[in-house]
């Protein structure tokens, strides 16, 4: 979309200007940010007198921000109305409220954790405006009360069971959490260090100064030059929380600090032996090492592996509300946040677009190959043959779920996956298709118990989706079924939030 905006910007020789009611015009993707006084409108383009001269901007592609917006849309003499903008937000700075909303419109106040998650507000507000709805959100004053809290939640922290069965979170009228956006940490290093994968434990040891040479990881005899971001960086805070703290370690004083992620991304291939952790959105052309978590295989940070939850260094941004405050208004907000229009805006703000996608054929082929080479027990051989047949005839979709009893954050993840799956399966391309819920599990009671657990988890989630999206299932003639394959051919670690015992995950395949 950037090239379209660039083509619309028209500059004129700057005159001397005195601003009487300055506003800020901002596009949903952040590419346009113009401050100044709106001095004209021709029905399509709005003219802004800025410090660099008069600038013409397509009014339908920008929101109006600032106290001057309210008077602008009510007092101008060139026919400009609030409906012409992508949205009108009459607050100051980040304290934005809805201008022109009906006095009795339901508005939820939102409080953001100080971890960078506030970036989801603008695209959500713009998405509401793009669909012709009043924005039912306002930013709560810091330290004040709020209806909804938004912040990064880790799916690796231990948490209590909040929902004993899938139907409990799938059909609740009062969800208490919802995933809004998704990001991930990636580990970047030069391509010549002879290492393609790393564990979270090894990464913590590197940042703690305990591993100092790539040869200790089976790579080249080259010193590791570890790079990090300043203490104020949300990415560094996430590194401490998701990598260092669980290992009981702290970042060594010798780790070199660079100003920002862009500088690290540009420098990592120029600095011999360097390593750093940055956000997925800043990866660019750099090599990202695959990462293994507490258990399971190393996973490459592809878009599919991140939005499926296979990749271990995930940073989901969650909205949460107290049970007594989880009204229909809050649920409507939760549901809207996962629509395609909202997710497109959130992705443009730097988060990963979570829209459901099909796994790359090469990754499917590699998994089939691994299945053929796997060492299997007697109990696993039969289900392995069944899995090979099913996989060879089907495509895996990205929505992947936590099975069985789940925590509130896991339920929020699952509910987001159901919304994304429903959004995809209702399209004409999937009419009449077979949709298979495929369970995987581990159990301290052995392989037979794991297979049984995986079948139960898959069957329960199949039934829950049938309840969650009955119109989609019926209207598009979907054929729902379930399978369970125990712990064979794992794509990720199956450890969960609710304890170290039996855990299950359920993939979705279509044919």
Secondary structure, 3 states (H helix, E strand, C coil): CHHHHHHHCEECCCCCCCCCCCEEEEECCCCCEEEEEEEEECCCEEEEEECCEEEEEEHHHEEEECCHHHHHHHHCCCCCCHHHCCEEECCECCECCECCCCCCCCCEEEEECCCCCCHHHHHHHHHHHHCCCCCCEEECCCCCCCCEEEEEECCCCCCCCCECCHHHHHCCCCCCEEEEEEEEEEEEECCCCCCCEEEHHHHHHHHCCCCCEHHHHCCCCCECEEEEECCCCHHHHHHHHHHHHHHCCCCCCCCEEECCHHHHHHHCCCCCCEEEEEEHHHCCCCCECEEECCCCCCECCCHHHHHCCCCCCEEEEEEECCHHHCCHHHHHHHHHHCCHHHHHHHHHCCCCCCCCCECCHHHHHHHHHHHHHCCCCHHHHHHHHHHHHHHHHCEEEEEEEECCCECHHHHHHHHHHHHHHHHHHCCHHHCCCEEEEEEEEECCCCHHHHHHHHHHHHHHHHHHHHHHCHHHHHHCCCEEEEEECCCCCCCCCCCECCECCCEEEEEEEEC
